[in-house]
């Protein structure tokens, strides 16, 4: 079994992401699976630190990301300081020896609080506050260090390939660290060259230069962290990130209109649909044979109010429509979300949660918006809130969200987060046809007539009449109304219409499969169950392998809440809730609907995701009697 954790870190905007893509694609093209995430500052000023942390494995899924890595590639001295505690004993760190003499103060974009904290640490350890001092400390902790004079190496390589400009040579630093990292992994240079070609696009001359740099630099390293022998994977694979998976899922699910206003981390979701407007479909019918590809109309609006309003208008016209945003943008959508409830219009709203409040940590993750997504809007109306736990699940859930919005004519909030949006993977390709696209058929009238779109039905679902398909005339209204859609405030009619809309909740709870409400992992007779939701899933599943006898309940359908099903899994067991917010919101939700109180909660709210090691720490402290556990690791 092969499993190697890695980190690539350096100055933001100086090739860190390109280096990460090179490495991921190189490893992926050699037949391995990759899972990881990107972290970066919201302040984009040059010199801020960003990094990519992940795992390479010969199976899917790989183990969860822990608190330390086995291979660290540092593009500058700032990265050495930032990750001084993040390389495991026996691991390898690569850095630039030409920066040995630089101090903490040399890197002006290091957070002042980090400088103070590290200065105090170095003082206690008797270590000089320089890059060399940090490297020596890592060595004392059992970390192997590969130090290279980056500029000298590139100057020597540049002479061989005919590039001598210092400015041009500085652009090869990302290729240098990837080539060193690939050599430490025993990866043949041809795979690094594939990664270079993939990451650099169509710049033929630049690609060739970088390939030559990779070939020359690779010869300098003889040590090994692991030997990745090229292999043939057992299944067809895909390379994408969370934003792309959800975007593709919506289009596969029949969404044909997407509106949005840019906001981190949601923007890449609709923008991917915009760039990949055409999507291939199977020519299953004569109609589809005439359409080689289908896609979605993507509209960037002037603000979030317009985005949700445009999606509502598309839904009125009969299109499957969607929008995407983050917490601050969703605030502006609240009024129209309520209107969707009254007018009975189905729209998918992908909520890419981030750490707040307000602008907060705009590029960091958090599970703070759970309650907000459940109770957004004024008045009471049916909605669906579905939380996804990983990339594959998010893809399939996006299809289901499109189905449910269309069938039940309610707003569907697909709850995901920044962690998922910036998760990248080389993984088995999901089957886009494994989730059936269910499109309710509209009622068609050949003659013009007024119809009762809001007819009182046993299941609460409205009768479907679509403009352009039927000559029926109906009203769409945000006021309380009668079955025909005319405003009406008669007390008896108000109650009938309210009851009719709320009956959708019973219908949804009856029809949505149990596996879309909760999923349970582990022994059926577990005494202790870890409870969580969202993107803590891969890390908890990884930790379970080291927690025999412990179960895991993943909450998926958060509204309407499946109280009976949750009660069945948790009654009579000790419960530990693990999530990324301060108040352990899911524990409060479970108590509100089931009466079951948490025996312990483990929370993390510093903008960093919960890791597999965090889960193990939480369980260990819980087993010793702690009731509230605050997790603080900063990777």
N, C-alpha and C positions, 0 to 999 in steps of 0.2 A: 504494500500500500504506500502510495506517495502522497505526501501532504506537506507543503511548504508555505508558511506565512511570509509576507513581504511588505515592504513599505518603500515608496518613492517620495522624497520630500525636497522642497526647494522654494525659491522665491516665486511668488505668484506672478503669473504672466510671463515667465521666463522658460517655459517649455516643460513644466512638471506634468501637465496633462498629456502633452505629446509623448513624453517619455513613458508615461503609464500605458498609453494606448499601444506604443511600440512593444512594450514588454508583454502586455496581455495578448496582443495578436500573435506575437512570436510564440508564446507558450501555447496558445490555443491552436495555432496552425501545426504545432508538433503533436496534437492529439489530446491535450490536457484540458481539463475544466478549470475555470477561474471564477472566483466570486470576490467582490470587494466593493469599496466605496471611496468617494472623493470628499475631502474636507477642505474648505477654503474660507477666507475672511470675506465679510460683506464689504469692507473697505478695500477697494481694488487698487489702492496706491501701490506702486512698484515697491517690491521688497517685503511685502507681507508674505507670510509663510502659508503654503498650501501643501497638501500631501494626499497620496492615494495609499490605502492599506487594504490588503486582500490575501486570498489563499489560492494556491495552485494545487490541484489534486487529480488523481487518475480515476475518480469516481464522482458521481453527482447524487446528492449534494455533498460538497466538502464539509468538513467540520466548521463550526462557527468561528468567527473572528474573536480572538482573545485580547488580552491587554498588552501582549508583547509579540514581536515578530522574530522570525529566524533570519531574515535577510533584509537589511536596511540600506538603501541607496540614497546618500545625502548629496545633493547637488551644491550645497553651500554650507558654511559654518553655522548659519542661523538654524538650519535643520538639525545639526548636531546638538545644539542647545535644546531645541524644542523636543527632541526625542531621546534625550540622554537616558531616560528610564524605560524606553519602549523596546529595547532589543533583549531577547532572552539569553540566559546563560548558554554558551555554546553556539550562539548565533554569530552572524558576520555583519559588520558595518563597513561601508565603503565611503570614504570622504576625501577631500582635497587637502593635502598636506601643506599647500601654499598658504592656507589660512590658519595655520597653527597658532600664530601670534595674535590673532584677532581676539578681542575681549567681547564681553556682552555688550558693552557700549558701542562697539564697532558696527553693530547691526541696529540701526536706528528704528527699525520697524518692529522690533521685539516689544511686546506689551510691557509697560512699565512695571506692572505687578509681577509679571514673569521674571523680569530682571531682578527685582527685589527678592523674590522667592529663591531664585537660583543663586544669587550672590550670597544670601544667608546660608544656603545649603553648602556651597563651595567653602565658605568660611568654616563651617562646622567640620567639614571633611578634611580641611587643610589642603585643599586643592586650589591651584591658581584659576581665576575665572576667565580662562582662555579656551579656545577650541581644543588646543593640545591638552589642557587640563581636563576638559570634558571627556576627551578620548581616553586619557589615562584612567579616569574613573571607570569608564565602561570596561576597559581591559581588566581592572581590578574586580569587576563583577562577572568575569568569565566570558566577556564578549571578544571575539576575534576581530581584529581591525585590519582592513586593507586600505592603506593610505597611498594615494597617487598624486603627483603634482599635475593637476589637470591641465594647466596652461602649457607647461613644458611638453606633456604628452601630446597635446593637440598641435603644438608648434612642430614637433618632430613628425607627426603624422601628416600635418599640412604640407611639409616639404615634399613628402612622398607623393601626395596627390595633387600638388600644384596649387595649394591655397595657402597664402601667407598673411592675408589681412587679419589683424587681431579681431576686428569686428566680426568677420566671417567665421573665424575659428571659434569665437565665443558661442556661436549658434550651434556648435556641435556638442556642447556639454551634455545635453539630454541623451544623445546617441552614445556618448562615451560611457555614461553611468549605466545605460541599458546593456551595452556590450559587455561591460564588466560584470553586471548582474547575471546576464545570460551565460557567461563563461563560468561563473561560480555555480550555476545550475547545470553545467555540463551540456548546454544546449548548442548544437551545431550552428555556425554563423549563418547558414542559409536561412534559418528560421528568424534570426534577428533581421536579416535583410527583408524578409517578408513583412515583418512588423514595421520597418522603416518605410517601405513602399505604401503600406496601408495608412499609416499615420500622416504621411506627407502628401497624399493625394496625387495630383498630376504634375507636380514640379519635377520633371524628369532629371534635369541637371542636378538639382538639390538632392534628389533621391540617390543618384549615383554617387555623389560625394559622400553622403552619409553612409551608404553601404561600404564604401572604401574605409571610412573612419571605423566603422564597426568591425570590419575584418582585421584592421591593424591593431586596434585596441584589444580585441579578443585574444590576441597572442600574448598579451602581457600578464594574463592571469592563469595560474596553474592550480590554485586551490579549488576545492569543491565544497559546496553546501549540500548539494544533491546532484545526482546524475539523471537528468530527464531524457530518457531514451525515447526518440520519436515513436509514436504508437498510433494504431488505427482505432479511433473511438468506436464504441458499439452502436452509436446512434447518430442521426443527423443533428447537427448543433447550430446554434445561433449566437451571434455576439450583439448584445444590445444593453440598454440601461432601463431603469424603471419607467422613466417618462415615455420612452419609445414603446415599451410593452403595453402600457395602458392606452397609449394613442392608437396603436395597431388594434388592440382589443376592441376599442370603440368602433373603429371602422369595420372590422370583421362583424361586429354586432349590429351593423346596419345604420350606424350614425352617419348622417349625410349633411349635417350642418353643425359647425363648431365655431363658437364665438369666444373671444377672450380679450383681456387687457393684460399686458405683460406684468408679471410679479414673480419674484423668486419664491419657491423653486418650481412653480407650475408652468412657467413659460415654455419650456422645452417640449411639453406635452402637445399643445396645439401647434407649435411651430414645426414639430416633426410631421404632423399630419399635413401641414402646409407644404413642406418640402417634398413629402412623399404623397402627393395628392392622388396619384393613381395607385390602386392596390389590386393585385391579380386575384381573380376568382376562378373557380372551376366552371367550365362551360356546361352547367347541368341542364340548362334549358335553351331553347332556340333564342329566347330573348337575351340570355347571357352570352350566347355565342356571338351576338352582334356587338357585345360590349366586352372588348378584350380586358378592360380594366375599369374599376369603379373607385371612387374616392369621395372625399367630403369637401364641401364648400367651407373654407376657413375665413372668418372675418375678424380682423383686429379692430376693436372698437375704441372709442375715446376714453372710456372708463368702465369700471365694473358694473355700474348701473345699466349702461347700454349693453354690455355683454349678456347679462342675464335676460334683459328685455328682448334682445334679438333672438336668443335661444327660445324664449317663450313664444315669440312670433312664428318662428319656424315650426314649433310644436303645434300651434294653432293650424298651420297650413298642412299638417299631417306628416312632417318630416321627423325622423328620429334626430333629436338635437341634443347638444351638450355644450357645457362650458367648463372652464377649469380656473381655479384661483387658489389663493392661500388665505390665511386668517384675516388680514386687513381688507382684502378684496371681498371676502365673503360678508363682512360687515355691511358693505354697501349693497349687497344682494338680498339682504334680509326681507325687505318689503316685497320684492318681486317673488321671492320664494313663497311667502304667504299668499300672494296672488295666485301662484301656481296651484296651491292647495284649494283655494276657493273656486278657481276657474276649471279645476280638474285637468291640468295639462302635465304631461310627463316630460321632464327634462333631466338629463344626467349632469350632476355637478361633481366634478372631481376636485376634492379638497386636499391639496398638498400641504399638510400641516407643517408648521415650523415653530421655533421657539419665540414666544412673545413675552409679555404683552406689547402692544404697539409694534413698532419696527423691530424691537427686541433684538434677537439674533437672527437676522434675515437670511443667513446662509447656513444656519445650524438647525438640527432636528429637535423635535419635541412632540409629545403626545398630549399637549395641553388643550387641544380643541375638541376633545371628546364631548363634553357637556354642551359646548357651543353648537356642535353639529346636531346633537339630539334635540335641542330645545330652541333652535333659531326660529325666528318668526313670531308674529303676534297671532293670538287666537290658537285654536286647536285644529289640526288637520292631519291627515295621514301622510306619512312620508316613509322612506326607507333609508337607513344608514347602514352601510356594509363596509367592514374593515378588512383589508387584505394583509396577509402576513409575509409574502415574498413575491418575487417577480412573476413566477409562473401563475400563482394564485391571482395576482393583480390582472394579468392578461385575461384569464377566464372570467374573473369578476366583472371586468369592463363589459364583456359580452352580456353577462347576466344582468348588469345594471341597465343596459340598453333595452333588454327584453322587458324587465319589470317596469321601467318608466313608461314604456309604450302600452303594456298590458293593463297596468293598474292606474295609469294616468295620474301619477304622483311624482313629485320631485324625488330623485334618488341621489343621495349623497354618498359618493364612493370615497371613503376615508382612507387616505394614504399619507405619506409624510416625506420630508426632505431626505431622510435616510434611504427610503426606497427610490426616490427620484434620482439620487446620485449613486445608486448601486449599479455596478456594471457586472456583466456575467458572460462567460462563454459556457453555454449550458445546452442540454437537450432541447431541440425546438419543440414547442408545444403544438398540438394539433388544432388548427383553427376551426375544424369541423366537428370537434368533439362536443361542443356546446351548440345546441340547435338554436338558430335564430327564429324566434317565434313572433310572427307578425299578425296581430288580430286583424281580421278582415273587416273593412268598413261596410256599412249598410248603404246601398246605392238606390237612389230614386231617379227615375227617368223624367219625372215632371217636377216643376218647382212647387214646393210646399213647405210650410213651417213644420219643424219637427221638435220633439222633446229630447234634446241632447242630454239633459239632466234628468231623464226619466228615473223614477224611483224603482230601483232593482233590488233583488234579494241579495246579490253579492256586492252591491254598492258600486259596481263598475258602470261608467257612462256608456251610452250607445255611441258608436263611432260613425260620424258622418264627416267626410273630408272634402274641403273645397276643391273643385276641379274634377272630382271623381263622381260626386253625386250632385244633383240639382237641388238637394234639400237646403233649406235656409235655416240657420240656427244662430243663436247668440252665444258669445263667449263673454262672461261678465265677472267682475271682481266684487260686485255687491252681492249680498244674499239675494236669492232668486227663487223662482218657481221652476218646475221641471222644464219649461220652455226656455228659460234663461232670462225672463223678465224680472227686474228687481221686485222683491216682495219682503215685507217686514211683518206679515201676519204671524202671530206667535205660533200657531199650529203648523204653518208651513215652514217656519224657521226650524222647528224641532224635527220635522220630517226630513228636511234636506240635510240637517246636521247629522242625524242618525244614518241617513243614506251614505254620506261621505265616510263616516267613521266605520261603517260596516266593511269598508275595504281592509281594515286592519285584521278583522277576523278572516277574510278571504285570503289575505297575504300569508297569515300565519298557518292557515290550513294548506296552502299550495306550495309555499317555499320549502324545499327539502331540508331535512334536519341537518345534513352535512353542510348546508349553507348558513345554518344558524350557529352551530358550535362544532368543534372537532376535538375529540379526545384522543390523547396519545399516552401510552404507557400501560402498566398493569391495571386490570379491571378492579382489583381489590386493593389499590394503593391507599395507604393510610393518609398520605399527604399529597395534595394536588397544588401545583403551581398554576395560577390563573393569570392570563394576560390577553392582549389583543394586539393586532397590527404587527409591525416589523420586529418585535421581540421574538417572533416565532423561530427563525433559524437558530438564534443563539440559545433559546431554551431547549430546542430539540437536540442541539449539540451537547448541552450540559446534561441532559437526561441520561446520556450514555455513561456518565460517571455518577449518577444518582439512582442506583437500583432501588426499585420499590416505590419510586415517586412518579406520579402522573402529571399530565399537563392538559389543561382545558383551555383551548383557544376560543375566545369569544369572537364571533364573526358578524352575525346580525345583531346590531346594537339597538336598532329601532325598526319595527316593533321588537320589544325585548322578549326572548323566548324563556320566560321565567320558569315554566314547568320543566323544560329540558335542562336548564342550568341547575335547578334544585335537585333533579335526579342525579346529576353528576357530583354534587358537592355536599349533600346532606350526610352528616355523620363522619365527615373527613376534615382534617386540618387543612387550612387554605393559606397559601402565601401568594399575594398579588404582586406582580412585578410589572412596572410600567414607567414611562418617561414623562412624568409630571409630578408636581409637588404634593397634591392631595390624594393620590391614588384613586383617580376618578372612577375607574371600573369597579373598585371595591365598594364605593358608595352606590354605584348603579345597581350592583348585585344585591346589596342590602335593601335598597329601595324597592326592588321588584320581588325579591325572594324572602327577605327577612333574615338571610344568612350573613353574619358579620365575619369579616376577615380575621383570621388568627394572627396574621402578620402582613405587613406591606413593605416592599422594597422599591424605592423610587430614585429616579435620576433626573435631574433638571438643569444640568450644566451645558446643555446644547450638544452633548455627545451621545451617540447611541449606546444602548445597553449591550454589553459584550457577553460572550459565553462565560468568561471568567467572572464577570459581574454577577451572573446568575448563580454560579457556584459559591461565590462569596456570600450572596444573599441567603442562600439555603443554609450554609454553615452557621451564619449568625442567627438565623431563625431557629435552627435546631438547638442553639445554645440559650434560646429564650428571648431574643430581641423581638420587639413588636413592630417598631418602625426602623427601617434600615435605609440609610441615605448613601447611595453609591456615588463615588466621586472621581473614578478614573477618567483620564483626559484624552485618551487616544481617539 
